[in-house]
Each structure stands twice: as C-alpha cells, then as structure tokens.
Amino acid sequence: MIVFGADTHKTSHTISAIDELGKVLGSIVIENNLSGYQKMYEWFLSFDSDDKIVGSENTGCWGKHFAQFLLKKGVTVFEITPRLTAKNRNRILKNEKTDYSDSVSIALSTLRVKEKLHIVQLEDTIPNQLKELSRFRKKLVEQRTKQINQLHKALLKLDTQYKDNIGNLGTEISLERINSYYLKTKSKKYNVIENIYRQEIKSIIKALKISEKEIKIYEKNINEIMKKENSTITTMTGIGVIRGALILGELGDLSEIKSAAQIANKAGICPKENSSDKNKYKMVNPGGDRILNCAIHELAVYLICYDEISKVYYKKKKAEGKTSRDALRCLKRRLCDILYAILKKNTPYKKPENIVKIQTEKQPKIKLRKAVS
C-alpha cells in the first residue's frame, strides 16, 4: 500500500508519499489549478502499486477541487483534520512545521487511522445539494431577521407608537401598512430628519422583499429535491420538509452511518469522558457539526412542548435527578436512535402505542463538567 498526504493551500499543494512502514518515498509541490492536478496525477501513477489512497486537509475549502479531481479519477480520498496533522507532526522531524512535514504527517494519519476517517464524496450528490441549499437558506433567514430588527429600529425613530398602526413586523400586511401610513401619506408634513428615516425604512423594506423572494426560491428547490427523494424522515413528529432536508444534508452519505451513536457523535450530542481514578466525570462535547446539533436541539424543544411521549421521557430524566439541560441532552440522544431507525430501514415513523412509564429506580449519578474552551 502507498499512502499520499496532501497539505493544501490557496496557491499551492504539497503532496508526500509513504509506504506501509511509514517510509517517505517522495514529495511533490504543485500549483492549485488543473495543470497542477494533472502533474500530481501523473506522479501518482508512477508508483507501482494497486493499493493507493490519499489523505487531504481542507477538502471543503482550498483542497476541494483537488479532492474532486482525484475522486473523478477513481481515487479514494480521506479527509484529515488539522488536529490529527499536528498530533503526528510532533513525532517527526523534531516538530518542525513546514509544508513537507505537514504532508508527511497527513499521510501517516491516513495510514494509521484510515478506518475511522471520513471518505470524501463527489460533490454532485443529493445530500450535498440539500446541505448547500439548507445552509444558504439558513443564512438568508438570519439576514431577514437582521433586516426586520433594522426596520423596527428605523420605525421607532419615526414613531414610537408605530405598532398601534402596523402591528407585528415581518408579514406582507405589515409592510403594506408601513407603506400606507408612513411612506405614501401626504396628510402629514415631515421635517428633514424624518424624511431621512422614511428613506431608511424604504430601503430596508426593499432589501427585505428581496430576501423573502430568495428564501422562497431556495425553499422551492428544497421541496423539489425532497419530493424526488421521498424520504421517510418527514413522517416523524416535528420534522417537516425544511428541517428534514437540513438533517439529511448534514448527515451526508447514509451508507457511512453504522449506528445511532455515530449520528450523536457527529452532532456533538454525546458527552466526552473526563475521568480519573474514582472520580467519574463527563464533559459537554463542544465539537461536532453544530448545525446538525442545532437542528436536533430545536426538534427536541418542539417535541417537549407538543409531543406527549417526549414530554414524559423528559420528565422521567428529570425525576432521575438530572438537570433540565442534561434531560434535554438525553432526549436529543434518544432522537438520534429514532432518526437512525427511520433512515436505516427507510420506513415511516410509527408512534408507540404506550407512553413511556416514569421509572422510579435510582440511577447512578454522573457528574458533568463544562467543556473548557
């Protein structure tokens, strides 16, 4: 087996090759463009071995086009995190940090723990399409929220009691009322500064309408893809098309997910062990996919309010002595089990007939430490 490690940057990539024993066989520096990728691939083919793999950093950024080029050639590419690179760098070359040492440490990381690494997939896949659409829609929604807050501030400058005439902001009716009461009215004379406020309001409304239009376009695209996929994830209580698309996009290739614990670990829901001797501690996991974690968190909060089974399960955990946050984490972990069962078998969610009984047995208490940032 020959393992290649790629240290990727904005303008150039450094690639090193090692054998099964970790011996460096060679190294090459290429430009971050198509001609550079062709040069690397010719060098890649010069090694006489049927078993060749590549480990690369930044497969979603500077190394994305390089990784996609290799994938189209049928090469297996593993994604390496900078933390793994630093860990192996400490063992070689007197801890020197150079592009060459980083590429060698990336190759060593790929060789040693390739079974645990994420395999990079071609970007033109359904999960990746949902991921990009959902993430950008999320940004547009955040942008719309900021614009509504700006509109609220501008209206307060013009009229502190604007809500008596307009009502709550963010709806089409409220925008029409703003236009009628403050922008088109000629019955009231405005001074210079008030006209400036009106101009601000007009500009914010214009931008807000553009954001609304863009959000609807993205939601339409998401709906079309989800309709073709016909995923059973939307049969679960609290998961609609938009949230379902977000979860599916962040989970990625479902064939790589082997257990519910893997989903929980990917989302950073499972606590991390931090024990010593008789002191048994677990700390909150600050890592994982925070967007996926947020989606499952919002789902758990919704189910506590509107789903009787989830509500009973949450109260059961609190009765065992857990705090509200710990009980919520337990529910999120339970939701990972349900999501895995639905997605693995691709069967509709079936609500249990009997509500979970609150157990009165005392459970061993595990102290939970906060993660140190």
HELIX and SHEET records of a PDB file:
HELIX    1   1 LEU A   34  LEU A   45  1                                  12    
HELIX    2   2 LYS A   64  LYS A   72  1                                   9    
HELIX    3   3 PRO A   82  ARG A   89  1                                   8    
HELIX    4   4 LEU A   93  ASN A   95  5                                   3    
HELIX    5   5 ASP A   99  VAL A  113  1                                  15    
HELIX    6   6 LYS A  114  LYS A  116  5                                   3    
HELIX    7   7 ILE A  126  LEU A  158  1                                  33    
HELIX    8   8 LYS A  163  ILE A  166  1                                   4    
HELIX    9   9 GLU A  172  ILE A  178  1                                   7    
HELIX   10  10 ASN A  179  LEU A  183  3                                   5    
HELIX   11  11 VAL A  192  GLU A  229  1                                  38    
HELIX   12  12 THR A  232  THR A  235  5                                   4    
HELIX   13  13 VAL A  241  LEU A  251  1                                  11    
HELIX   14  14 LEU A  254  GLU A  256  5                                   3    
HELIX   15  15 ALA A  260  LYS A  266  1                                   7    
HELIX   16  16 ARG A  290  TYR A  306  1                                  17    
HELIX   17  17 GLU A  308  ALA A  319  1                                  12    
HELIX   18  18 SER A  324  LYS A  345  1                                  22    
SHEET    1   A 6 VAL A  24  GLU A  31  0                                        
SHEET    2   A 6 SER A  12  ILE A  18 -1                                        
SHEET    3   A 6 ILE A   2  THR A   8 -1                                        
SHEET    4   A 6 LYS A  52  SER A  56  1                                        
SHEET    5   A 6 THR A  76  GLU A  79  1                                        
SHEET    6   A 6 HIS A 118  ILE A 119 -1                                        
SHEET    1   B 3 LYS A 272  GLU A 273  0                                        
SHEET    2   B 3 TYR A 281  MET A 283 -1                                        
SHEET    3   B 3 LYS A 367  ARG A 369  1                                        
END                                                                             
